[in-house]
């Protein structure tokens, strides 16, 4: 009986420790796996959650410490009562998880909206950044949403109101290709459409905040893994804001690269992490 009581007490302590991360009073859900010298923090995209990385965690945790989290308003994390979302809020949520994990330097991996989240994190907490990895998302926001070659500026469809859910579904379906397996399409649709309307609208507005279009420089190594459907930017343009930028593309994939071709994605990410983590250990 005493042993059972001790076991329950330890389990309770672990649950409490797991829920310690918070930002502005909001509980931030996170999970950690692996015990490697290098820590990877995975940040999901708009209206997604940490399950986006299910094909990465067990594989990469064999070599690294792997941390996933749900951003405010997403998954199992709390949502701001005032409905106000921002890249600063998301970045500070990542920082709360890093602090809870008691790790100093991290490699940040961000999918879609997660890319500007980790870029904002690098602005606020550069001392903790080993490298940035964007997964089919924009690290350089200087021209995000702006007119290209005389065309009109891009504006997302309304994601709130009477047609909000329908517009969200249409937009999500546009992220797939004919090769995206139907079960995976359904999994992604279910994940993204269950996000509250306030999250969909607030996070979208945060991503299109003009304040993000800064012309500052991120000195950390930056790696972009693009979907096969993406139009890759010119490296020389990217290096104005990200001087240590490199990129690759995974053919035959839609927006959810890491879920559609996880083996290839994991190999590319591992090769990059090995390069930058080895360099980081040499500098310490």
C-alpha positions as CSV (number, residue, x, y, z in Angstrom):
1,X,0.0,0.0,0.0
2,X,2.8,2.3,0.9
3,X,4.5,1.5,-2.4
4,X,1.3,2.3,-4.3
5,X,1.0,5.7,-2.5
6,X,4.6,6.6,-3.4
7,X,4.0,5.6,-7.0
8,X,0.9,7.8,-7.2
9,X,2.8,10.7,-5.5
10,X,5.6,10.5,-8.1
11,X,3.0,10.3,-10.9
12,X,1.2,13.4,-9.6
13,X,4.5,15.3,-9.3
14,X,5.3,14.5,-13.0
15,X,1.9,15.7,-14.1
16,X,2.4,18.9,-12.2
17,X,5.9,19.4,-13.7
18,X,4.5,18.8,-17.1
19,X,2.0,21.6,-16.8
20,X,4.4,24.2,-15.3
21,X,5.0,26.2,-18.5
22,X,2.7,29.2,-18.9
23,X,2.6,32.6,-20.6
24,X,0.3,35.5,-19.4
25,X,-1.4,33.0,-17.1
26,X,-2.1,30.5,-19.9
27,X,-1.1,26.9,-19.5
28,X,1.1,25.8,-22.4
29,X,1.0,22.1,-23.1
30,X,4.3,20.5,-24.1
31,X,5.9,17.1,-24.2
32,X,9.6,16.0,-24.1
33,X,11.2,12.8,-25.4
34,X,14.8,11.7,-25.7
35,X,18.0,12.8,-23.8
36,X,20.5,13.8,-26.5
37,X,22.9,16.7,-26.1
38,X,21.1,18.8,-28.6
39,X,17.5,19.9,-28.0
40,X,15.0,20.4,-30.9
41,X,11.8,22.4,-30.3
42,X,9.1,21.8,-32.8
43,X,6.5,24.5,-33.5
44,X,3.3,23.6,-35.4
45,X,1.4,25.8,-37.9
46,X,-1.9,27.7,-38.0
47,X,-4.8,25.9,-36.3
48,X,-2.6,22.8,-36.0
49,X,-1.2,21.2,-32.9
50,X,1.8,19.2,-31.6
51,X,0.5,16.0,-33.2
52,X,1.8,17.4,-36.5
53,X,5.2,16.0,-35.5
54,X,4.1,12.5,-34.6
55,X,6.3,11.0,-37.4
56,X,9.4,13.0,-36.1
57,X,9.4,12.5,-32.4
58,X,10.1,8.8,-32.0
59,X,12.8,8.8,-34.7
60,X,14.6,12.0,-33.7
61,X,14.4,11.3,-30.0
62,X,16.8,8.4,-30.5
63,X,19.6,11.1,-31.0
64,X,18.2,14.3,-29.5
65,X,16.0,15.7,-26.9
66,X,12.8,16.5,-28.7
67,X,10.2,19.0,-27.4
68,X,6.8,19.7,-28.9
69,X,4.2,22.2,-27.7
70,X,0.8,23.5,-28.5
71,X,0.8,27.3,-29.1
72,X,-1.7,29.4,-27.2
73,X,-5.2,28.8,-28.4
74,X,-4.2,25.5,-30.1
75,X,-4.4,21.9,-29.0
76,X,-4.4,21.5,-25.3
77,X,-2.9,25.0,-24.4
78,X,-4.9,27.8,-23.0
79,X,-6.4,30.6,-25.1
80,X,-6.2,34.3,-24.3
81,X,-9.5,35.5,-22.8
82,X,-9.3,38.8,-24.8
83,X,-8.9,36.9,-28.0
84,X,-5.7,38.7,-28.8
85,X,-3.0,36.7,-30.5
86,X,0.5,37.8,-31.7
87,X,3.8,36.4,-32.8
88,X,5.2,37.8,-29.5
89,X,2.7,35.8,-27.5
90,X,3.6,32.6,-29.5
91,X,7.3,33.3,-29.1
92,X,7.0,33.8,-25.4
93,X,5.1,30.6,-25.1
94,X,8.0,28.8,-26.8
95,X,10.3,30.5,-24.3
96,X,8.2,29.3,-21.3
97,X,8.6,25.8,-22.6
98,X,12.4,26.2,-23.0
99,X,12.7,27.5,-19.5
100,X,10.6,24.7,-18.1
101,X,12.8,22.2,-19.9
102,X,15.9,23.8,-18.3
103,X,17.9,23.8,-21.6
104,X,20.0,26.7,-22.7
105,X,20.3,26.5,-26.5
106,X,17.8,25.0,-28.9
107,X,17.3,24.2,-32.6
108,X,13.8,25.5,-33.5
109,X,11.8,23.8,-36.2
110,X,8.6,25.6,-37.4
111,X,6.0,24.5,-39.9
112,X,4.0,27.0,-41.9
113,X,3.0,29.7,-39.3
114,X,5.5,28.1,-37.0
115,X,8.3,29.6,-39.2
116,X,7.5,33.3,-38.4
117,X,7.0,32.2,-34.7
118,X,10.5,30.8,-34.5
119,X,11.8,33.9,-36.4
120,X,10.2,36.1,-33.8
121,X,11.6,33.9,-31.0
122,X,15.1,34.5,-32.5
123,X,14.5,38.3,-32.3
124,X,13.4,38.1,-28.7
125,X,15.8,35.4,-27.4
126,X,18.8,35.2,-29.8
127,X,21.0,33.9,-27.0
128,X,19.1,30.6,-26.9
129,X,19.1,29.9,-30.6
130,X,21.4,27.3,-32.3
131,X,19.6,27.3,-35.6
132,X,16.2,27.9,-37.3
133,X,14.5,25.4,-39.5
134,X,11.5,26.5,-41.6
135,X,9.2,23.8,-43.0
136,X,7.3,25.2,-45.9
137,X,6.9,28.5,-44.1
138,X,8.3,32.0,-44.2
139,X,11.4,33.0,-42.1
140,X,11.8,36.2,-44.1
141,X,8.6,38.2,-43.6
142,X,9.8,41.4,-45.4
143,X,7.5,41.0,-48.3
144,X,4.9,38.6,-46.8
145,X,1.5,39.2,-48.2
146,X,2.7,42.1,-50.3
147,X,2.0,42.6,-54.1
148,X,4.4,40.6,-56.3
149,X,5.4,41.9,-59.8
150,X,2.6,44.4,-60.0
151,X,-0.1,42.0,-58.8
152,X,-2.5,42.5,-55.9
153,X,-1.5,41.9,-52.3
154,X,-2.4,38.4,-51.0
155,X,-5.2,38.4,-48.4
156,X,-6.5,35.2,-46.8
157,X,-10.3,34.5,-47.1
158,X,-12.4,35.3,-44.0
159,X,-11.9,32.5,-41.5
160,X,-14.6,33.7,-39.0
161,X,-18.2,34.4,-39.4
162,X,-20.9,32.5,-41.4
163,X,-18.6,31.2,-44.1
164,X,-15.5,30.9,-41.9
165,X,-15.5,27.2,-41.4
166,X,-16.2,26.5,-45.1
167,X,-13.4,28.9,-46.1
168,X,-11.0,27.2,-43.7
169,X,-11.8,23.8,-45.2
170,X,-11.3,25.0,-48.7
171,X,-8.0,26.6,-47.8
172,X,-6.8,23.5,-46.0
173,X,-7.7,21.3,-49.0
174,X,-5.7,23.5,-51.3
175,X,-2.6,22.5,-49.3
176,X,-2.8,18.9,-50.4
177,X,-1.8,17.3,-53.7
178,X,-3.3,14.4,-55.6
179,X,-0.6,12.3,-54.0
180,X,-1.5,13.3,-50.4
181,X,-3.1,10.1,-48.9
182,X,-6.8,10.4,-48.2
183,X,-6.4,9.2,-44.5
184,X,-3.7,11.9,-44.0
185,X,-5.9,14.5,-45.6
186,X,-8.7,13.6,-43.2
187,X,-6.4,13.6,-40.2
188,X,-5.2,17.1,-41.1
189,X,-8.7,18.4,-41.7
190,X,-9.9,17.0,-38.4
191,X,-7.0,18.6,-36.5
192,X,-7.2,22.0,-38.1
193,X,-11.0,22.4,-38.2
194,X,-11.4,21.6,-34.5
195,X,-9.5,24.8,-33.6
196,X,-11.8,27.5,-32.2
197,X,-12.9,30.3,-34.5
198,X,-11.2,32.8,-32.2
199,X,-7.9,31.0,-32.7
200,X,-8.3,30.8,-36.5
201,X,-9.0,34.5,-36.8
202,X,-6.6,35.7,-34.2
203,X,-3.6,33.6,-35.3
204,X,-4.2,34.5,-39.0
205,X,-4.3,38.2,-38.1
206,X,-1.1,37.8,-36.1
207,X,0.7,36.2,-39.1
208,X,-0.2,39.2,-41.3
209,X,0.8,41.8,-38.7
210,X,2.8,44.5,-40.7
211,X,5.1,44.8,-37.7
212,X,6.7,41.5,-38.7
213,X,8.0,42.9,-42.0
214,X,11.2,44.1,-40.4
215,X,14.5,44.2,-42.4
216,X,16.6,43.0,-39.5
217,X,19.2,40.2,-39.8
218,X,19.0,36.8,-38.1
219,X,22.7,35.6,-37.7
220,X,21.8,32.0,-36.7
221,X,22.1,29.2,-39.3
222,X,18.8,28.9,-41.2
223,X,17.5,26.0,-43.2
224,X,14.3,25.9,-45.2
225,X,12.6,22.6,-46.3
226,X,10.0,23.4,-48.9
227,X,7.1,21.4,-50.2
228,X,7.3,20.1,-53.8
229,X,4.5,22.6,-54.7
230,X,6.4,25.6,-53.3
231,X,8.0,28.3,-55.4
232,X,11.4,28.6,-53.7
233,X,12.7,32.1,-53.2
234,X,16.1,33.2,-54.5
235,X,18.9,32.3,-52.1
236,X,20.6,35.7,-52.6
237,X,17.4,37.5,-51.6
238,X,17.0,35.4,-48.5
239,X,20.6,35.9,-47.4
240,X,19.9,39.6,-47.0
241,X,17.9,38.8,-43.9
242,X,19.4,35.3,-43.2
243,X,23.1,35.3,-44.2
244,X,23.5,31.7,-43.2
245,X,20.5,30.5,-45.2
246,X,20.3,27.2,-47.2
247,X,17.3,25.4,-48.6
248,X,16.0,22.2,-50.1
249,X,12.8,20.9,-51.6
250,X,11.1,17.5,-51.2
251,X,9.5,16.6,-54.5
252,X,6.0,15.1,-54.6
253,X,4.8,16.8,-51.4
254,X,2.1,19.3,-50.4
255,X,2.2,21.7,-47.5
256,X,2.5,19.1,-44.8
257,X,6.0,17.9,-45.9
258,X,7.0,16.2,-42.7
259,X,3.8,14.2,-42.6
260,X,3.7,13.2,-46.3
261,X,7.3,12.0,-46.6
262,X,8.5,11.7,-43.0
263,X,11.6,9.5,-43.8
264,X,13.1,11.9,-46.3
265,X,12.2,14.8,-44.1
266,X,13.8,13.3,-41.0
267,X,17.0,12.4,-42.9
268,X,17.3,16.0,-44.1
269,X,16.6,17.5,-40.7
270,X,19.1,15.1,-39.0
271,X,21.9,16.0,-41.4
272,X,21.4,19.7,-40.8
273,X,21.1,19.3,-37.0
274,X,24.3,17.3,-37.0
275,X,26.1,20.0,-38.9
276,X,25.0,22.9,-36.7
277,X,25.1,21.1,-33.4
278,X,28.6,20.0,-34.0
279,X,29.6,23.6,-34.9
280,X,27.8,24.9,-31.8
281,X,29.7,22.4,-29.5
282,X,33.0,23.5,-31.0
283,X,32.2,27.2,-30.3
284,X,31.3,26.5,-26.6
